[in-house]
């Protein structure tokens, strides 16, 4: 059944502007419809298109994928084949990338809190670009990962972001230069500055203010006699879910007008570490209607995926219409539904008061733009397991070292479990 026959919710007025999964063929849709739900479908060609869009908006800026948002092996292979780097936060993520033959030189760690064991692992494997935002972390790095290249995370306002990441991380901008001086005194290499405007940041002013704050800290560091080599823009590039967002091109214009390439003597680099902007629109969650009930609170339909096993972000941002929805089926009258997940917890209500074609048991509902922070954040609460994952890939991948990598090869994922429930149908080559 082609996607254009799926009925959009009337509440999604921007349906014609949505970035739909890229051109699934009828045969591919038949494959999807033949598989049990819940199911997360990843289009690797959309991954590539998203990377190219970021590179076009931010020319000359190095792209490092924030692995946390979706660490599945096929996505890693796709990105590694494009020369994209990876940003990590844990020893398990580092081990996972090395297992997939990603070179250490393509891995950075911008998490500012690292255990001694993790630091020792990074040092042993020559992953030496690490972030810091406190003197205490500096002492730890000097002890367990000497000679590391240190990037200071500066706290910037997170205005206009769906998920505010300020407060827990980041040093006051005026204190960043002295922290870099202290790093040098401890035998570490002062290397750069990083920031994060918050996840899904949709305000241009927030991007501009954050860059300006970091540039001021950079200039003060130079006045103290240190030459830095890296400015990291962090993550936060937004995705067109349902609500209007600023374009990547507009964000790029705001950032590049600061002439970042002229930060110093031309020996440095500017990077960005998106996760959502690379993976989200490549994913479609396929779920089935497993129950319907009429209650005083309205008409309810129940899905086989919910906030605990794949749709965590609907709970996190308190937006009960966060994702665009499509429904398969014939033309039917529209009805307003609360959509509950499969567990016995009432918190498990990913959507409320959404207008959809009249639903029936067994109908499939397609939740768009679920490639990020969905399966990677899913658990098996109440015995309801995360979705299986299936890929469509137009181009056979090679690993970062250049040798052929079987697209559906079993790999231990970062949780120590097989990466897919159905290895034999993991990847379909177009």
C-alpha positions in Angstrom: 0.0 0.0 0.0 1.8 3.3 -1.1 2.2 5.9 1.5 0.1 8.4 -0.3 -2.9 6.2 0.4 -2.3 6.6 4.1 -4.7 9.1 5.7 -3.1 12.0 7.6 -4.6 13.2 10.8 -6.6 16.4 10.2 -4.7 17.9 13.2 -1.5 17.7 11.2 -2.0 20.7 9.0 1.6 20.6 7.7 1.3 17.1 6.2 2.3 18.2 2.7 5.5 19.6 4.2 6.5 16.5 6.0 9.8 14.7 5.2 8.3 11.3 4.5 10.3 8.1 4.3 12.1 8.2 0.9 10.2 6.5 -1.8 9.5 3.0 -0.6 8.4 0.8 -3.5 5.3 -1.2 -3.5 7.4 -4.4 -2.9 9.1 -2.8 0.0 5.8 -1.7 1.6 4.6 -5.3 1.1 7.6 -6.5 3.1 6.9 -4.0 5.8 3.2 -5.0 6.0 4.1 -8.7 6.1 6.2 -8.3 9.3 4.9 -8.4 12.8 4.7 -5.2 14.8 6.0 -3.2 16.6 8.6 -2.6 13.9 11.0 0.2 13.3 11.9 0.7 9.6 15.1 2.6 8.9 15.8 4.0 5.4 19.6 4.3 5.1 19.3 6.4 2.0 17.4 9.0 4.1 20.3 8.9 6.5 22.7 9.8 3.7 20.4 12.6 2.5 20.2 14.1 6.0 24.0 14.1 6.3 24.3 15.8 2.9 21.8 18.5 4.0 23.8 19.3 7.1 27.0 19.4 5.1 25.4 21.8 2.6 24.1 24.0 5.4 27.4 24.0 7.2 30.1 23.9 4.5 33.5 22.9 5.8 32.1 21.8 9.2 33.0 18.3 10.3 30.1 16.1 11.2 30.2 13.7 14.1 27.1 11.6 14.8 25.8 11.5 18.4 25.7 7.7 18.7 23.2 7.8 21.7 20.2 8.7 19.5 20.3 5.5 17.5 23.4 3.2 17.7 22.2 0.5 15.4 25.0 -1.2 13.4 23.6 -0.5 10.0 23.4 3.2 10.7 27.0 3.2 11.9 28.1 1.4 8.8 26.2 3.8 6.6 27.8 6.9 8.3 31.3 5.4 8.5 31.2 4.7 4.8 30.6 8.5 4.3 33.5 9.4 6.5 31.4 10.7 9.3 32.8 10.7 12.8 31.1 9.6 16.0 30.5 11.3 19.4 30.2 9.0 22.4 29.5 9.1 26.1 30.5 5.7 27.5 33.0 2.9 27.3 30.3 0.6 25.9 29.7 3.0 23.0 33.5 3.2 22.4 33.9 -0.6 22.4 30.9 -1.0 20.1 32.3 1.4 17.5 35.8 -0.2 17.6 34.1 -3.6 17.1 32.6 -2.1 13.9 36.1 -1.0 12.8 35.5 2.7 13.3 39.0 4.2 13.6 39.8 5.8 17.0 40.7 9.0 15.1 37.0 9.3 14.1 35.7 9.1 17.7 35.4 11.9 20.2 33.9 12.0 23.7 32.1 15.2 24.6 30.5 13.8 27.8 31.9 15.8 30.6 31.7 13.2 33.3 33.7 10.0 32.7 34.6 7.2 35.1 38.3 6.4 35.8 37.8 3.0 34.0 36.4 4.8 30.9 39.2 7.3 30.8 41.7 4.5 31.0 40.0 2.7 28.1 40.0 5.9 26.0 43.7 6.4 26.7 44.6 2.8 25.9 42.7 3.0 22.6 44.0 6.5 21.6 40.6 8.2 21.7 42.1 11.4 23.1 39.7 14.3 22.4 37.6 14.6 25.5 35.3 17.3 27.0 35.5 18.8 30.5 33.5 21.4 32.5 35.1 21.3 35.9 38.5 21.3 37.6 37.7 18.0 39.3 37.3 16.3 35.9 40.6 17.8 34.8 42.4 16.2 37.6 40.8 12.8 36.8 41.7 13.1 33.1 45.3 14.0 34.0 45.6 11.0 36.2 43.9 8.4 34.0 44.3 9.7 30.4 47.4 11.9 30.4 48.2 14.1 27.4 44.5 14.1 26.3 43.3 16.9 24.1 40.8 18.8 26.3 37.7 20.6 25.0 35.8 22.8 27.5 32.0 22.7 27.5 30.7 26.2 27.9 27.2 26.6 29.4 24.9 28.5 26.9 21.2 29.3 27.1 18.9 26.6 25.9 16.1 28.9 24.9 13.9 27.5 22.2 14.9 23.8 22.7 12.4 21.0 23.3 14.8 19.4 25.8 16.8 21.8 27.9 20.3 20.4 28.6 21.7 23.4 30.6 22.3 23.2 34.3 23.6 19.6 34.4 26.5 20.3 32.2 28.7 23.3 31.2 31.0 25.8 32.9 30.3 29.5 33.1 31.7 31.2 30.0 33.9 33.5 32.0 35.5 30.6 33.7 36.3 28.5 30.6 39.6 30.2 29.7 41.1 29.6 33.1 40.0 26.0 33.0 42.0 25.6 29.7 45.0 27.2 31.3 44.7 24.8 34.2 44.5 21.9 31.8 47.9 22.9 30.3 49.4 23.2 33.8 48.3 19.6 34.4 50.1 18.3 31.3 47.0 18.1 29.2 46.6 19.7 25.8 44.1 22.7 25.7 42.3 22.0 22.5 39.0 23.7 22.1 35.5 24.8 23.2 32.2 23.0 22.8 28.6 24.0 23.5 25.1 22.6 23.3 22.0 24.7 22.7 19.6 21.9 23.8 17.9 19.2 21.8 15.6 20.3 18.9 16.5 23.9 19.2 14.2 25.9 16.9 15.2 29.5 17.7 17.8 31.2 15.5 18.6 33.7 18.2 19.6 30.9 20.6 22.1 29.6 18.1 23.6 33.0 17.4 23.8 33.9 21.1 25.5 30.6 22.0 28.1 31.0 19.2 28.8 34.5 20.3 29.3 33.4 23.9 31.8 30.7 22.9 33.6 33.1 20.6 34.1 35.5 23.5 35.5 32.7 25.6 37.8 31.7 22.6 39.1 35.2 22.3 39.8 35.5 26.0 41.7 32.2 25.9 43.9 33.5 23.1 44.6 36.6 25.2 45.9 34.3 27.9 48.4 32.8 25.4 46.7 29.6 24.3 45.9 28.7 20.7 42.9 26.4 20.4 42.2 24.0 17.5 38.6 23.0 17.7 35.2 24.7 18.1 32.4 22.2 18.5 28.9 23.4 17.9 27.4 20.4 19.7 24.0 19.0 18.8 20.5 20.5 18.7 19.8 20.8 14.9 16.0 20.5 14.7 13.8 18.1 12.8 10.4 18.8 11.1 8.1 16.7 13.2 4.7 18.5 13.1 5.5 22.1 14.2 7.3 24.7 12.1 11.0 24.9 12.6 13.9 27.0 11.3 15.7 25.6 8.4 19.2 24.1 8.5 20.2 26.7 5.9 19.1 29.5 8.2 21.0 28.0 11.2 24.0 27.6 8.9 23.8 31.3 7.9 23.6 32.4 11.5 26.6 30.3 12.5 28.9 30.9 9.5 28.4 34.7 9.6 30.7 34.6 12.6 33.5 33.5 10.2 34.5 30.5 12.3 37.2 29.5 9.8 39.1 32.6 10.9 39.2 31.7 14.6 42.9 31.5 14.6 45.8 30.7 12.2 43.8 28.4 10.0 45.1 25.2 11.7 41.8 24.3 13.5 38.5 22.8 12.8 34.8 23.4 13.4 32.5 20.4 14.1 28.9 19.7 14.8 27.5 16.6 16.6 23.9 16.0 15.5 22.0 12.8 16.3 18.3 13.6 15.8 18.9 15.6 12.6 20.6 12.6 11.0 18.5 9.7 12.2 15.0 10.9 13.0 13.4 11.3 9.6 14.9 8.0 8.4 12.7 6.0 10.8 9.1 5.0 10.7 7.6 3.1 13.7 4.9 0.6 12.5 2.5 -0.3 15.2 -0.9 -2.2 15.3 -4.1 -1.3 17.0 -4.6 -4.0 19.6 -7.6 -2.6 21.5 -10.4 0.0 21.5 -12.5 1.3 24.4 -15.0 4.0 25.1 -14.5 5.8 28.4 -15.6 8.9 30.2 -12.3 10.5 29.2 -13.0 9.8 25.5 -12.4 7.2 22.8 -9.3 5.2 23.3 -7.3 3.0 20.9 -4.4 0.9 22.2 -1.1 0.3 20.4 1.5 -2.4 20.7 4.2 0.2 21.2 4.2 3.0 23.8 6.4 5.3 25.9 8.3 2.5 27.5 9.2 0.4 24.5 9.8 2.9 21.7 8.0 6.3 22.0 9.8 7.7 25.1 10.1 11.2 23.6 6.3 11.7 23.7 6.6 11.5 27.5 9.8 13.5 27.7 8.6 16.6 26.0 5.0 16.4 27.2 3.7 16.9 23.7 0.9 14.4 23.1 1.0 15.2 19.4 4.7 15.1 18.9 5.1 12.8 16.0 3.2 12.9 12.6 0.9 9.9 12.2 -0.3 8.1 9.2 -3.0 5.4 9.1 -3.6 2.6 6.6 -7.0 1.7 5.4 -10.0 2.8 3.4 -11.6 6.2 3.6 -13.4 6.4 7.0 -14.8 9.2 9.0 -12.4 11.0 11.4 -12.6 10.5 15.1 -10.6 11.9 18.0 -8.6 9.4 20.0 -6.4 9.0 23.0 -3.8 6.5 22.0 -2.5 4.3 24.8 0.5 2.1 24.8 0.4 -1.7 25.7 1.4 -1.6 29.3 -0.8 -1.4 32.4 0.7 2.0 33.4 -1.5 5.0 32.7 1.6 7.1 32.0 1.9 5.0 28.9 -0.2 7.3 26.7 1.9 8.6 23.9 -0.8 10.6 22.1 -3.9 12.4 23.3 -6.9 14.0 21.5 -5.5 13.3 18.0 -7.9 13.2 15.0 -7.6 10.0 12.9 -9.7 8.0 10.6 -11.9 5.6 12.5 -9.7 2.8 13.8 -10.3 -0.9 13.9 -8.5 -3.8 15.7 -5.6 -4.8 13.5 -5.2 -1.5 11.7 -1.6 -0.3 11.4 -0.6 3.1 12.5 2.7 4.6 11.1 4.5 7.0 13.5 6.9 9.1 11.3 10.3 10.5 12.1 11.0 7.9 14.8 14.6 7.1 13.9 16.0 8.9 16.9 15.6 8.3 20.6 13.0 5.5 20.0 14.4 2.0 19.9 17.6 3.2 21.5 15.7 4.4 24.6 13.3 1.4 24.7 13.0 -1.2 27.4 10.8 -4.2 28.1 8.7 -2.9 30.9 5.7 -5.1 31.7 7.1 -7.7 29.2 6.5 -5.6 26.1 9.7 -5.7 24.1 11.2 -3.0 22.0 10.4 -3.0 18.2 12.3 -5.2 15.8 14.4 -3.2 13.3 14.4 -3.6 9.5 16.5 -1.6 7.1 16.2 -0.6 3.5 19.6 0.3 1.9 20.2 1.3 -1.7 24.0 0.9 -1.4 26.0 -2.0 0.0 28.2 -0.6 2.8 31.9 -0.9 3.5 33.3 -0.5 7.0 35.5 2.5 7.8 38.6 0.4 6.9 37.3 -0.3 3.4 36.5 -4.0 3.6 33.1 -5.4 2.8 30.6 -5.6 5.7 27.6 -7.8 5.3 24.6 -5.5 5.7 22.7 -7.8 7.9 25.6 -9.4 9.8 24.8 -10.1 13.5 26.6 -7.7 15.8 26.5 -7.4 19.5 24.8 -4.2 20.2 25.7 -1.8 23.0 23.4 -3.6 25.4 25.2 -6.9 24.8 22.2 -8.4 22.9 21.9 -9.4 19.2 21.1 -6.2 17.3 17.9 -7.6 15.8 15.3 -10.1 16.5 15.0 -11.2 12.8 18.5 -11.3 11.3 17.4 -13.0 8.2 15.3 -10.0 7.1 17.3 -7.2 8.8 18.3 -5.4 5.5 16.8 -5.3 2.1 19.1 -4.1 -0.7 17.4 -1.9 -3.2 
